[in-house]
Amino acid sequence: MTVYLLWHIGHQNEAGAEGATLHVDGETVYVDEQDGDDVKMLGVYSTQDKAEERMRRARLLPGFSDEPDCFVIDAHALDEDEWTEGFVRNVNR
């Protein structure tokens, strides 16, 4: 079974030209939490259509309406590993 996660990225980064906020990188929404971007998961939905409907409603709300193109819908299969390797912490903050 596939589920659809709906995310919104509130941008605060300075990754664009001359330190400007970067919202979209190519065809995808840019995200850099270490540079201040705020990622919110709005919900998990059983269909793409339900996730898109929630996105339409969220675009009318304060905050989300400021960045209406900064939503991401990710499809994920249930009971399948997404992250299969370890990680290294960045201690030089």
Secondary structure, DSSP 8 states (H G I E B T S, - for coil): -EEEEEEEEE-----SGGG----EETTEE---GGGT-EEEEEEEESSHHHHHHHHHHHTTSTTGGGSTT-EEEEEEETT--S--S--------
